[in-house]
Amino acid sequence: MKEKSAIPQVRFHARLSDGHRSYTTNQDVVYSTVLINDGGGYSPTTGHFTAPVAGVYMFTVQYCPYSNKYAYLEIVHAGRDLQRSMHNGQEGATSVCVSMQAFTKVAMGDKVWVRAISSSEIYHFGSSRWNSFAGLLISL
């Protein structure tokens, strides 16, 4: 009987710092506050996750559009879009947040990140509006 290999602990979770952020078309979103970075694959300088091992990963993003503004974001793997989302931050809806997730097979050294598809405005407030990017190795 073939023994199963243990799945290494590869996971990250990062957030924006408080404040209003504006992004232009194709601009990367850099989540500088790192909460977890097991495996060391996430860079708070670039906003890119570089896979330390090959496998199937799950990525998730939550973003909070600024009041009465649009946010168009996508999860990108090796330059190709994996998942896209758009939302209009309705006037007066100060606590609306949107999430998206994607599953993909990633080779060792591949990069995954979040970028704006078009002009976008999001708002992070530590007590209620959290903008985050996370990933987890789920299978080798």
N, CA, C and O atoms as a GROMACS GRO file, in nm:
protein
  560
    1MET      N    1   0.084  -0.118   0.000
    1MET     CA    2   0.000   0.000   0.000
    1MET      C    3   0.089   0.124   0.000
    1MET      O    4   0.183   0.135   0.079
    2LYS      N    5   0.059   0.217  -0.088
    2LYS     CA    6   0.138   0.339  -0.100
    2LYS      C    7   0.103   0.436   0.013
    2LYS      O    8  -0.014   0.464   0.038
    3GLU      N    9   0.206   0.488   0.081
    3GLU     CA   10   0.183   0.585   0.188
    3GLU      C   11   0.157   0.722   0.130
    3GLU      O   12   0.219   0.763   0.031
    4LYS      N   13   0.064   0.793   0.191
    4LYS     CA   14   0.035   0.930   0.148
    4LYS      C   15   0.137   1.026   0.208
    4LYS      O   16   0.178   1.011   0.323
    5SER      N   17   0.177   1.123   0.129
    5SER     CA   18   0.267   1.226   0.179
    5SER      C   19   0.187   1.326   0.260
    5SER      O   20   0.073   1.357   0.226
    6ALA      N   21   0.246   1.376   0.364
    6ALA     CA   22   0.180   1.480   0.443
    6ALA      C   23   0.178   1.609   0.361
    6ALA      O   24   0.277   1.643   0.295
    7ILE      N   25   0.068   1.680   0.366
    7ILE     CA   26   0.057   1.807   0.295
    7ILE      C   27   0.128   1.913   0.378
    7ILE      O   28   0.095   1.933   0.495
    8PRO      N   29   0.226   1.982   0.319
    8PRO     CA   30   0.296   2.086   0.394
    8PRO      C   31   0.201   2.201   0.428
    8PRO      O   32   0.103   2.225   0.357
    9GLN      N   33   0.231   2.271   0.534
    9GLN     CA   34   0.150   2.387   0.576
    9GLN      C   35   0.188   2.508   0.490
    9GLN      O   36   0.289   2.573   0.514
   10VAL      N   37   0.105   2.537   0.391
   10VAL     CA   38   0.124   2.655   0.308
   10VAL      C   39  -0.007   2.732   0.312
   10VAL      O   40  -0.108   2.686   0.258
   11ARG      N   41  -0.004   2.846   0.375
   11ARG     CA   42  -0.124   2.931   0.382
   11ARG      C   43  -0.081   3.073   0.415
   11ARG      O   44   0.021   3.096   0.480
   12PHE      N   45  -0.162   3.168   0.367
   12PHE     CA   46  -0.135   3.307   0.399
   12PHE      C   47  -0.267   3.381   0.412
   12PHE      O   48  -0.369   3.338   0.358
   13HIS      N   49  -0.263   3.490   0.483
   13HIS     CA   50  -0.378   3.578   0.499
   13HIS      C   51  -0.322   3.718   0.523
   13HIS      O   52  -0.246   3.740   0.617
   14ALA      N   53  -0.361   3.811   0.437
   14ALA     CA   54  -0.309   3.948   0.449
   14ALA      C   55  -0.423   4.047   0.428
   14ALA      O   56  -0.520   4.018   0.359
   15ARG      N   57  -0.409   4.165   0.489
   15ARG     CA   58  -0.510   4.270   0.479
   15ARG      C   59  -0.448   4.402   0.438
   15ARG      O   60  -0.326   4.421   0.446
   16LEU      N   61  -0.534   4.492   0.394
   16LEU     CA   62  -0.492   4.631   0.372
   16LEU      C   63  -0.485   4.700   0.507
   16LEU      O   64  -0.545   4.653   0.604
   17SER      N   65  -0.414   4.810   0.513
   17SER     CA   66  -0.418   4.894   0.632
   17SER      C   67  -0.537   4.989   0.617
   17SER      O   68  -0.592   5.002   0.508
   18ASP      N   69  -0.576   5.055   0.726
   18ASP     CA   70  -0.693   5.143   0.724
   18ASP      C   71  -0.681   5.254   0.622
   18ASP      O   72  -0.572   5.308   0.599
   19GLY      N   73  -0.794   5.288   0.560
   19GLY     CA   74  -0.800   5.402   0.471
   19GLY      C   75  -0.863   5.372   0.336
   19GLY      O   76  -0.898   5.258   0.306
   20HIS      N   77  -0.876   5.475   0.257
   20HIS     CA   78  -0.935   5.471   0.123
   20HIS      C   79  -0.824   5.442   0.022
   20HIS      O   80  -0.717   5.502   0.030
   21ARG      N   81  -0.850   5.352  -0.072
   21ARG     CA   82  -0.750   5.317  -0.174
   21ARG      C   83  -0.812   5.332  -0.313
   21ARG      O   84  -0.925   5.290  -0.337
   22SER      N   85  -0.738   5.392  -0.403
   22SER     CA   86  -0.778   5.403  -0.543
   22SER      C   87  -0.678   5.325  -0.628
   22SER      O   88  -0.557   5.333  -0.605
   23TYR      N   89  -0.730   5.250  -0.726
   23TYR     CA   90  -0.645   5.170  -0.814
   23TYR      C   91  -0.680   5.203  -0.959
   23TYR      O   92  -0.794   5.233  -0.991
   24THR      N   93  -0.579   5.197  -1.045
   24THR     CA   94  -0.599   5.217  -1.187
   24THR      C   95  -0.605   5.082  -1.257
   24THR      O   96  -0.576   4.979  -1.195
   25THR      N   97  -0.642   5.080  -1.382
   25THR     CA   98  -0.651   4.957  -1.459
   25THR      C   99  -0.519   4.880  -1.456
   25THR      O  100  -0.412   4.936  -1.480
   26ASN      N  101  -0.528   4.752  -1.425
   26ASN     CA  102  -0.414   4.659  -1.417
   26ASN      C  103  -0.318   4.686  -1.303
   26ASN      O  104  -0.207   4.633  -1.303
   27GLN      N  105  -0.357   4.766  -1.206
   27GLN     CA  106  -0.271   4.790  -1.089
   27GLN      C  107  -0.290   4.678  -0.987
   27GLN      O  108  -0.403   4.639  -0.956
   28ASP      N  109  -0.178   4.625  -0.936
   28ASP     CA  110  -0.183   4.520  -0.834
   28ASP      C  111  -0.228   4.578  -0.701
   28ASP      O  112  -0.197   4.692  -0.667
   29VAL      N  113  -0.304   4.497  -0.627
   29VAL     CA  114  -0.346   4.534  -0.492
   29VAL      C  115  -0.246   4.470  -0.398
   29VAL      O  116  -0.226   4.348  -0.400
   30VAL      N  117  -0.183   4.550  -0.314
   30VAL     CA  118  -0.080   4.501  -0.222
   30VAL      C  119  -0.136   4.504  -0.080
   30VAL      O  120  -0.163   4.611  -0.025
   31TYR      N  121  -0.153   4.388  -0.023
   31TYR     CA  122  -0.204   4.373   0.114
   31TYR      C  123  -0.082   4.368   0.206
   31TYR      O  124  -0.012   4.267   0.213
   32SER      N  125  -0.057   4.477   0.276
   32SER     CA  126   0.069   4.490   0.349
   32SER      C  127   0.067   4.438   0.493
   32SER      O  128   0.173   4.417   0.552
   33THR      N  129  -0.050   4.416   0.549
   33THR     CA  130  -0.060   4.365   0.685
   33THR      C  131  -0.075   4.213   0.680
   33THR      O  132  -0.183   4.163   0.649
   34VAL      N  133   0.031   4.142   0.711
   34VAL     CA  134   0.031   3.996   0.702
   34VAL      C  135  -0.010   3.936   0.836
   34VAL      O  136   0.052   3.962   0.939
   35LEU      N  137  -0.114   3.854   0.833
   35LEU     CA  138  -0.163   3.788   0.955
   35LEU      C  139  -0.107   3.647   0.968
   35LEU      O  140  -0.074   3.603   1.078
   36ILE      N  141  -0.096   3.577   0.856
   36ILE     CA  142  -0.040   3.441   0.851
   36ILE      C  143   0.040   3.431   0.722
   36ILE      O  144  -0.002   3.481   0.617
   37ASN      N  145   0.157   3.365   0.729
   37ASN     CA  146   0.236   3.342   0.608
   37ASN      C  147   0.316   3.213   0.622
   37ASN      O  148   0.438   3.212   0.606
   38ASP      N  149   0.246   3.104   0.653
   38ASP     CA  150   0.311   2.974   0.667
   38ASP      C  151   0.361   2.929   0.530
   38ASP      O  152   0.283   2.921   0.435
   39GLY      N  153   0.487   2.899   0.521
   39GLY     CA  154   0.550   2.861   0.395
   39GLY      C  155   0.623   2.977   0.330
   39GLY      O  156   0.701   2.958   0.238
   40GLY      N  157   0.596   3.100   0.380
   40GLY     CA  158   0.669   3.218   0.335
   40GLY      C  159   0.643   3.260   0.192
   40GLY      O  160   0.725   3.332   0.134
   41GLY      N  161   0.531   3.219   0.131
   41GLY     CA  162   0.507   3.249  -0.009
   41GLY      C  163   0.451   3.387  -0.040
   41GLY      O  164   0.462   3.433  -0.153
   42TYR      N  165   0.391   3.453   0.059
   42TYR     CA  166   0.328   3.582   0.031
   42TYR      C  167   0.426   3.697   0.056
   42TYR      O  168   0.496   3.699   0.158
   43SER      N  169   0.430   3.792  -0.036
   43SER     CA  170   0.516   3.911  -0.021
   43SER      C  171   0.431   4.035   0.006
   43SER      O  172   0.353   4.075  -0.081
   44PRO      N  173   0.444   4.096   0.124
   44PRO     CA  174   0.369   4.219   0.153
   44PRO      C  175   0.424   4.340   0.078
   44PRO      O  176   0.365   4.448   0.082
   45THR      N  177   0.535   4.324   0.010
   45THR     CA  178   0.593   4.431  -0.071
   45THR      C  179   0.531   4.436  -0.210
   45THR      O  180   0.501   4.544  -0.262
   46THR      N  181   0.511   4.319  -0.272
   46THR     CA  182   0.455   4.312  -0.407
   46THR      C  183   0.307   4.276  -0.410
   46THR      O  184   0.238   4.308  -0.507
   47GLY      N  185   0.258   4.209  -0.305
   47GLY     CA  186   0.121   4.158  -0.304
   47GLY      C  187   0.107   4.025  -0.375
   47GLY      O  188  -0.005   3.976  -0.393
   48HIS      N  189   0.219   3.967  -0.416
   48HIS     CA  190   0.216   3.840  -0.490
   48HIS      C  191   0.243   3.723  -0.396
   48HIS      O  192   0.326   3.732  -0.305
   49PHE      N  193   0.171   3.614  -0.420
   49PHE     CA  194   0.199   3.487  -0.355
   49PHE      C  195   0.278   3.404  -0.455
   49PHE      O  196   0.235   3.387  -0.569
   50THR      N  197   0.394   3.352  -0.413
   50THR     CA  198   0.475   3.263  -0.496
   50THR      C  199   0.470   3.125  -0.433
   50THR      O  200   0.515   3.106  -0.320
   51ALA      N  201   0.417   3.028  -0.505
   51ALA     CA  202   0.397   2.894  -0.450
   51ALA      C  203   0.529   2.827  -0.416
   51ALA      O  204   0.613   2.808  -0.504
   52PRO      N  205   0.550   2.790  -0.288
   52PRO     CA  206   0.671   2.720  -0.250
   52PRO      C  207   0.668   2.572  -0.287
   52PRO      O  208   0.772   2.507  -0.296
   53VAL      N  209   0.546   2.518  -0.310
   53VAL     CA  210   0.530   2.380  -0.356
   53VAL      C  211   0.416   2.376  -0.457
   53VAL      O  212   0.325   2.459  -0.453
   54ALA      N  213   0.423   2.279  -0.547
   54ALA     CA  214   0.317   2.261  -0.646
   54ALA      C  215   0.197   2.195  -0.580
   54ALA      O  216   0.212   2.116  -0.487
   55GLY      N  217   0.078   2.227  -0.628
   55GLY     CA  218  -0.042   2.164  -0.576
   55GLY      C  219  -0.167   2.240  -0.615
   55GLY      O  220  -0.163   2.335  -0.693
   56VAL      N  221  -0.278   2.197  -0.558
   56VAL     CA  222  -0.406   2.265  -0.578
   56VAL      C  223  -0.425   2.361  -0.461
   56VAL      O  224  -0.417   2.323  -0.345
   57TYR      N  225  -0.451   2.486  -0.495
   57TYR     CA  226  -0.468   2.591  -0.395
   57TYR      C  227  -0.607   2.652  -0.405
   57TYR      O  228  -0.670   2.652  -0.511
   58MET      N  229  -0.654   2.703  -0.292
   58MET     CA  230  -0.774   2.784  -0.288
   58MET      C  231  -0.731   2.927  -0.252
   58MET      O  232  -0.652   2.947  -0.160
   59PHE      N  233  -0.783   3.024  -0.326
   59PHE     CA  234  -0.756   3.165  -0.298
   59PHE      C  235  -0.888   3.236  -0.276
   59PHE      O  236  -0.988   3.205  -0.341
   60THR      N  237  -0.889   3.330  -0.186
   60THR     CA  238  -1.009   3.406  -0.157
   60THR      C  239  -0.974   3.554  -0.138
   60THR      O  240  -0.869   3.588  -0.085
   61VAL      N  241  -1.064   3.639  -0.181
   61VAL     CA  242  -1.047   3.784  -0.170
   61VAL      C  243  -1.176   3.842  -0.116
   61VAL      O  244  -1.285   3.803  -0.157
   62GLN      N  245  -1.164   3.935  -0.024
   62GLN     CA  246  -1.278   4.016   0.018
   62GLN      C  247  -1.240   4.161  -0.003
   62GLN      O  248  -1.130   4.204   0.031
   63TYR      N  249  -1.333   4.237  -0.061
   63TYR     CA  250  -1.308   4.379  -0.081
   63TYR      C  251  -1.435   4.458  -0.053
   63TYR      O  252  -1.547   4.408  -0.068
   64CYS      N  253  -1.415   4.581  -0.012
   64CYS     CA  254  -1.526   4.668   0.029
   64CYS      C  255  -1.522   4.795  -0.056
   64CYS      O  256  -1.439   4.883  -0.034
   65PRO      N  257  -1.614   4.806  -0.153
   65PRO     CA  258  -1.617   4.924  -0.239
   65PRO      C  259  -1.642   5.051  -0.158
   65PRO      O  260  -1.719   5.051  -0.062
   66TYR      N  261  -1.575   5.156  -0.198
   66TYR     CA  262  -1.596   5.286  -0.134
   66TYR      C  263  -1.736   5.334  -0.169
   66TYR      O  264  -1.787   5.307  -0.277
   67SER      N  265  -1.798   5.405  -0.078
   67SER     CA  266  -1.934   5.454  -0.095
   67SER      C  267  -1.953   5.525  -0.229
   67SER      O  268  -1.881   5.619  -0.262
   68ASN      N  269  -2.052   5.478  -0.307
   68ASN     CA  270  -2.091   5.536  -0.435
   68ASN      C  271  -1.981   5.528  -0.542
   68ASN      O  272  -1.980   5.609  -0.634
   69LYS      N  273  -1.889   5.431  -0.530
   69LYS     CA  274  -1.783   5.411  -0.627
   69LYS      C  275  -1.782   5.264  -0.670
   69LYS      O  276  -1.841   5.178  -0.604
   70TYR      N  277  -1.717   5.236  -0.781
   70TYR     CA  278  -1.706   5.100  -0.831
   70TYR      C  279  -1.574   5.037  -0.791
   70TYR      O  280  -1.473   5.105  -0.771
   71ALA      N  281  -1.577   4.904  -0.779
   71ALA     CA  282  -1.454   4.827  -0.759
   71ALA      C  283  -1.460   4.707  -0.853
   71ALA      O  284  -1.557   4.631  -0.852
   72TYR      N  285  -1.357   4.689  -0.933
   72TYR     CA  286  -1.344   4.580  -1.029
   72TYR      C  287  -1.213   4.508  -0.998
   72TYR      O  288  -1.105   4.560  -1.029
   73LEU      N  289  -1.219   4.391  -0.937
   73LEU     CA  290  -1.098   4.319  -0.901
   73LEU      C  291  -1.098   4.179  -0.960
   73LEU      O  292  -1.203   4.124  -0.994
   74GLU      N  293  -0.978   4.123  -0.973
   74GLU     CA  294  -0.964   3.986  -1.021
   74GLU      C  295  -0.850   3.916  -0.948
   74GLU      O  296  -0.755   3.980  -0.902
   75ILE      N  297  -0.863   3.785  -0.938
   75ILE     CA  298  -0.754   3.701  -0.888
   75ILE      C  299  -0.680   3.653  -1.012
   75ILE      O  300  -0.740   3.602  -1.106
   76VAL      N  301  -0.547   3.670  -1.012
   76VAL     CA  302  -0.464   3.641  -1.128
   76VAL      C  303  -0.365   3.530  -1.095
   76VAL      O  304  -0.304   3.530  -0.988
   77HIS      N  305  -0.350   3.435  -1.187
   77HIS     CA  306  -0.251   3.328  -1.173
   77HIS      C  307  -0.163   3.329  -1.296
   77HIS      O  308  -0.211   3.308  -1.408
   78ALA      N  309  -0.035   3.355  -1.277
   78ALA     CA  310   0.064   3.355  -1.386
   78ALA      C  311   0.018   3.443  -1.503
   78ALA      O  312   0.036   3.407  -1.619
   79GLY      N  313  -0.040   3.558  -1.471
   79GLY     CA  314  -0.081   3.654  -1.572
   79GLY      C  315  -0.220   3.632  -1.632
   79GLY      O  316  -0.266   3.714  -1.711
   80ARG      N  317  -0.288   3.521  -1.595
   80ARG     CA  318  -0.422   3.491  -1.646
   80ARG      C  319  -0.524   3.511  -1.534
   80ARG      O  320  -0.497   3.480  -1.418
   81ASP      N  321  -0.641   3.563  -1.570
   81ASP     CA  322  -0.744   3.582  -1.468
   81ASP      C  323  -0.807   3.447  -1.430
   81ASP      O  324  -0.838   3.364  -1.515
   82LEU      N  325  -0.825   3.428  -1.298
   82LEU     CA  326  -0.891   3.309  -1.246
   82LEU      C  327  -1.036   3.338  -1.209
   82LEU      O  328  -1.125   3.256  -1.232
   83GLN      N  329  -1.058   3.455  -1.153
   83GLN     CA  330  -1.190   3.494  -1.105
   83GLN      C  331  -1.199   3.645  -1.110
   83GLN      O  332  -1.102   3.715  -1.079
   84ARG      N  333  -1.316   3.696  -1.148
   84ARG     CA  334  -1.337   3.841  -1.153
   84ARG      C  335  -1.464   3.878  -1.078
   84ARG      O  336  -1.558   3.798  -1.067
   85SER      N  337  -1.465   4.000  -1.028
   85SER     CA  338  -1.582   4.049  -0.957
   85SER      C  339  -1.591   4.200  -0.970
   85SER      O  340  -1.490   4.269  -0.981
   86MET      N  341  -1.714   4.250  -0.970
   86MET     CA  342  -1.739   4.394  -0.978
   86MET      C  343  -1.854   4.427  -0.885
   86MET      O  344  -1.950   4.352  -0.873
   87HIS      N  345  -1.841   4.542  -0.819
   87HIS     CA  346  -1.950   4.587  -0.733
   87HIS      C  347  -1.948   4.739  -0.723
   87HIS      O  348  -1.842   4.802  -0.721
   88ASN      N  349  -2.068   4.795  -0.716
   88ASN     CA  350  -2.084   4.939  -0.696
   88ASN      C  351  -2.115   4.963  -0.550
   88ASN      O  352  -2.214   4.911  -0.498
   89GLY      N  353  -2.031   5.041  -0.483
   89GLY     CA  354  -2.057   5.076  -0.344
   89GLY      C  355  -2.170   5.178  -0.338
   89GLY      O  356  -2.148   5.297  -0.356
   90GLN      N  357  -2.291   5.131  -0.314
   90GLN     CA  358  -2.409   5.217  -0.314
   90GLN      C  359  -2.399   5.327  -0.208
   90GLN      O  360  -2.345   5.306  -0.099
   91GLU      N  361  -2.451   5.442  -0.241
   91GLU     CA  362  -2.454   5.556  -0.148
   91GLU      C  363  -2.527   5.513  -0.021
   91GLU      O  364  -2.636   5.457  -0.027
   92GLY      N  365  -2.467   5.541   0.093
   92GLY     CA  366  -2.528   5.507   0.222
   92GLY      C  367  -2.502   5.365   0.268
   92GLY      O  368  -2.525   5.334   0.384
   93ALA      N  369  -2.456   5.278   0.180
   93ALA     CA  370  -2.427   5.139   0.217
   93ALA      C  371  -2.282   5.131   0.263
   93ALA      O  372  -2.196   5.084   0.189
   94THR      N  373  -2.255   5.177   0.382
   94THR     CA  374  -2.118   5.192   0.429
   94THR      C  375  -2.052   5.062   0.473
   94THR      O  376  -1.932   5.062   0.504
   95SER      N  377  -2.126   4.952   0.477
   95SER     CA  378  -2.062   4.829   0.524
   95SER      C  379  -2.074   4.714   0.425
   95SER      O  380  -2.064   4.598   0.465
   96VAL      N  381  -2.094   4.744   0.298
   96VAL     CA  382  -2.103   4.638   0.196
   96VAL      C  383  -1.963   4.588   0.163
   96VAL      O  384  -1.872   4.667   0.135
   97CYS      N  385  -1.947   4.457   0.167
   97CYS     CA  386  -1.822   4.395   0.124
   97CYS      C  387  -1.857   4.278   0.034
   97CYS      O  388  -1.964   4.218   0.046
   98VAL      N  389  -1.766   4.245  -0.057
   98VAL     CA  390  -1.786   4.143  -0.159
   98VAL      C  391  -1.673   4.042  -0.146
   98VAL      O  392  -1.560   4.078  -0.113
   99SER      N  393  -1.704   3.915  -0.173
   99SER     CA  394  -1.596   3.816  -0.171
   99SER      C  395  -1.599   3.732  -0.298
   99SER      O  396  -1.702   3.719  -0.364
  100MET      N  397  -1.484   3.675  -0.330
  100MET     CA  398  -1.472   3.582  -0.442
  100MET      C  399  -1.364   3.481  -0.407
  100MET      O  400  -1.276   3.508  -0.325
  101GLN      N  401  -1.373   3.365  -0.471
  101GLN     CA  402  -1.272   3.263  -0.447
  101GLN      C  403  -1.244   3.188  -0.576
  101GLN      O  404  -1.324   3.189  -0.669
  102ALA      N  405  -1.130   3.122  -0.578
  102ALA     CA  406  -1.091   3.043  -0.694
  102ALA      C  407  -1.005   2.926  -0.648
  102ALA      O  408  -0.930   2.936  -0.551
  103PHE      N  409  -1.017   2.817  -0.720
  103PHE     CA  410  -0.934   2.698  -0.698
  103PHE      C  411  -0.853   2.678  -0.825
  103PHE      O  412  -0.906   2.689  -0.936
  104THR      N  413  -0.725   2.647  -0.809
  104THR     CA  414  -0.642   2.625  -0.928
  104THR      C  415  -0.521   2.540  -0.894
  104THR      O  416  -0.475   2.536  -0.780
  105LYS      N  417  -0.472   2.471  -0.995
  105LYS     CA  418  -0.348   2.394  -0.984
  105LYS      C  419  -0.233   2.491  -1.009
  105LYS      O  420  -0.230   2.561  -1.111
  106VAL      N  421  -0.139   2.495  -0.917
  106VAL     CA  422  -0.028   2.591  -0.923
  106VAL      C  423   0.104   2.515  -0.922
  106VAL      O  424   0.125   2.426  -0.840
  107ALA      N  425   0.194   2.550  -1.013
  107ALA     CA  426   0.328   2.491  -1.016
  107ALA      C  427   0.418   2.563  -0.916
  107ALA      O  428   0.394   2.680  -0.884
  108MET      N  429   0.519   2.495  -0.867
  108MET     CA  430   0.613   2.559  -0.777
  108MET      C  431   0.673   2.681  -0.847
  108MET      O  432   0.719   2.671  -0.961
  109GLY      N  433   0.673   2.796  -0.780
  109GLY     CA  434   0.727   2.918  -0.836
  109GLY      C  435   0.625   3.005  -0.908
  109GLY      O  436   0.654   3.121  -0.937
  110ASP      N  437   0.506   2.951  -0.937
  110ASP     CA  438   0.400   3.032  -0.998
  110ASP      C  439   0.355   3.142  -0.902
  110ASP      O  440   0.361   3.126  -0.780
  111LYS      N  441   0.310   3.252  -0.959
  111LYS     CA  442   0.262   3.365  -0.879
  111LYS      C  443   0.111   3.380  -0.893
  111LYS      O  444   0.054   3.359  -1.000
  112VAL      N  445   0.047   3.418  -0.781
  112VAL     CA  446  -0.096   3.448  -0.777
  112VAL      C  447  -0.111   3.580  -0.703
  112VAL      O  448  -0.048   3.600  -0.599
  113TRP      N  449  -0.196   3.670  -0.755
  113TRP     CA  450  -0.213   3.800  -0.692
  113TRP      C  451  -0.350   3.858  -0.728
  113TRP      O  452  -0.427   3.797  -0.802
  114VAL      N  453  -0.379   3.975  -0.673
  114VAL     CA  454  -0.505   4.046  -0.700
  114VAL      C  455  -0.471   4.175  -0.772
  114VAL      O  456  -0.374   4.243  -0.738
  115ARG      N  457  -0.553   4.208  -0.874
  115ARG     CA  458  -0.532   4.335  -0.943
  115ARG      C  459  -0.666   4.395  -0.982
  115ARG      O  460  -0.768   4.326  -0.990
  116ALA      N  461  -0.662   4.524  -1.007
  116ALA     CA  462  -0.781   4.596  -1.052
  116ALA      C  463  -0.799   4.572  -1.201
  116ALA      O  464  -0.703   4.580  -1.278
  117ILE      N  465  -0.921   4.543  -1.242
  117ILE     CA  466  -0.953   4.525  -1.384
  117ILE      C  467  -0.971   4.662  -1.449
  117ILE      O  468  -0.938   4.681  -1.566
  118SER      N  469  -1.023   4.756  -1.371
  118SER     CA  470  -1.050   4.892  -1.416
  118SER      C  471  -1.035   4.983  -1.294
  118SER      O  472  -1.004   4.936  -1.185
  119SER      N  473  -1.056   5.112  -1.311
  119SER     CA  474  -1.047   5.204  -1.198
  119SER      C  475  -1.136   5.155  -1.084
  119SER      O  476  -1.254   5.126  -1.104
  120SER      N  477  -1.079   5.147  -0.965
  120SER     CA  478  -1.150   5.091  -0.850
  120SER      C  479  -1.118   5.170  -0.725
  120SER      O  480  -1.008   5.222  -0.709
  121GLU      N  481  -1.216   5.178  -0.635
  121GLU     CA  482  -1.196   5.243  -0.507
  121GLU      C  483  -1.251   5.155  -0.397
  121GLU      O  484  -1.368   5.117  -0.398
  122ILE      N  485  -1.165   5.121  -0.301
  122ILE     CA  486  -1.206   5.040  -0.188
  122ILE      C  487  -1.166   5.109  -0.058
  122ILE      O  488  -1.079   5.196  -0.057
  123TYR      N  489  -1.230   5.068   0.050
  123TYR     CA  490  -1.208   5.131   0.179
  123TYR      C  491  -1.189   5.025   0.285
  123TYR      O  492  -1.270   4.932   0.295
  124HIS      N  493  -1.083   5.038   0.365
  124HIS     CA  494  -1.056   4.946   0.475
  124HIS      C  495  -1.069   5.019   0.607
  124HIS      O  496  -1.009   5.125   0.626
  125PHE      N  497  -1.147   4.963   0.696
  125PHE     CA  498  -1.161   5.018   0.831
  125PHE      C  499  -1.154   4.901   0.927
  125PHE      O  500  -1.235   4.809   0.920
  126GLY      N  501  -1.056   4.904   1.015
  126GLY     CA  502  -1.023   4.790   1.100
  126GLY      C  503  -1.135   4.728   1.181
  126GLY      O  504  -1.128   4.610   1.213
  127SER      N  505  -1.237   4.806   1.216
  127SER     CA  506  -1.341   4.747   1.300
  127SER      C  507  -1.455   4.683   1.221
  127SER      O  508  -1.532   4.606   1.277
  128SER      N  509  -1.466   4.714   1.089
  128SER     CA  510  -1.582   4.658   1.020
  128SER      C  511  -1.565   4.632   0.870
  128SER      O  512  -1.642   4.553   0.815
  129ARG      N  513  -1.471   4.693   0.803
  129ARG     CA  514  -1.458   4.676   0.657
  129ARG      C  515  -1.318   4.623   0.627
  129ARG      O  516  -1.223   4.699   0.611
  130TRP      N  517  -1.309   4.491   0.618
  130TRP     CA  518  -1.180   4.428   0.601
  130TRP      C  519  -1.160   4.385   0.456
  130TRP      O  520  -1.240   4.309   0.402
  131ASN      N  521  -1.054   4.434   0.395
  131ASN     CA  522  -1.014   4.395   0.261
  131ASN      C  523  -0.898   4.298   0.276
  131ASN      O  524  -0.794   4.332   0.333
  132SER      N  525  -0.916   4.177   0.224
  132SER     CA  526  -0.813   4.075   0.248
  132SER      C  527  -0.794   3.983   0.128
  132SER      O  528  -0.879   3.972   0.040
  133PHE      N  529  -0.679   3.918   0.130
  133PHE     CA  530  -0.639   3.820   0.029
  133PHE      C  531  -0.581   3.702   0.108
  133PHE      O  532  -0.496   3.721   0.195
  134ALA      N  533  -0.628   3.581   0.076
  134ALA     CA  534  -0.581   3.463   0.148
  134ALA      C  535  -0.567   3.347   0.052
  134ALA      O  536  -0.631   3.343  -0.053
  135GLY      N  537  -0.483   3.251   0.089
  135GLY     CA  538  -0.464   3.132   0.009
  135GLY      C  539  -0.423   3.014   0.096
  135GLY      O  540  -0.367   3.031   0.204
  136LEU      N  541  -0.451   2.894   0.044
  136LEU     CA  542  -0.426   2.773   0.120
  136LEU      C  543  -0.399   2.657   0.023
  136LEU      O  544  -0.474   2.636  -0.072
  137LEU      N  545  -0.292   2.585   0.049
  137LEU     CA  546  -0.264   2.461  -0.024
  137LEU      C  547  -0.362   2.356   0.025
  137LEU      O  548  -0.367   2.328   0.145
  138ILE      N  549  -0.440   2.295  -0.066
  138ILE     CA  550  -0.538   2.196  -0.021
  138ILE      C  551  -0.504   2.054  -0.067
  138ILE      O  552  -0.556   1.957  -0.012
  139SER      N  553  -0.417   2.040  -0.167
  139SER     CA  554  -0.382   1.907  -0.217
  139SER      C  555  -0.250   1.914  -0.295
  139SER      O  556  -0.223   2.012  -0.364
  140LEU      N  557  -0.170   1.810  -0.283
  140LEU     CA  558  -0.047   1.801  -0.360
  140LEU      C  559  -0.075   1.744  -0.498
  140LEU      O  560   0.017   1.728  -0.578
   0.00000   0.00000   0.00000
